[in-house]
Amino acid sequence: MKIGAIIESFANINRFDNNNSIIYKEPKDYSQALEKAINLSQEEYKLMQNNLKETVEDFYNESLNNLK
């Protein structure tokens, strides 16, 4: 699973945060977000990947429960 650079207005309503994604406030900040992503250590990247995986699994399970 790959982490993404996501604009804050979209991130907030879709469970993305600074623990599982690179969040930027405005379109003009996108290049800085990419630079931050490029400069993540392997440990930071792995942690964010694991956090994203947990977020996705939680969302999936909650969605399944809503269908019951």
N, C-alpha and C positions, 0 to 999 in steps of 0.2 A: 504494500500500500504506500502510495506516495503522498507526501504532504503538499499542500498548495499555498499559493499566495492569493489571498481572498480579501476583497474590499469589505470594510467593516459593516456597511449597511446590509450586505448579504450574509455575512458571517453571523451576525447577531441573531437572525431568525432561523438559522440552520445549524445551530449547535457547534459552530466553529469558534475557537478561541485561541489565545496565545499559547496554550498547552498542546494544541494539535494542528496548528496551521500558522502561517505567517500572515498576520492581519495588517492591512494598511488602511488609512483613513480616507484618502482621496486619490483619484486616478493619477495625479501628479506624483504620488508617493510610491507608485508601482515599482519603479527602477530600484528604489532603496529597499523595498521588500525582497526583490530578487537578489540583490547584493547580500542581504541578511541571510537568505536561504543558501546562497553559494558558500557563505562563510561559516555555516553551522559545522560544529565538530561532528564526528561520527556518533558520539555518545548523545549529543543533543538531538541529532536527526532520529536516532533509534528511539529515544524517549518520546519524541513527537509522533513517530509512527505508531508506537504502542498506545499512546493516548488517543490517537485518531481511530485506531482499531477498536478500542473500548467504546468510544463515542458511537461509532457505526453499529457495533453490536448492540449497545443499549437502545439506540434508535430503532433498529430492526426488531428487537424483542418487544419494545413498547408498541410498535406498529402491529405486530402479530397479536398482541393482547387486545388491541383496539378492535380487531376484526372479530373477536369472540363475542 
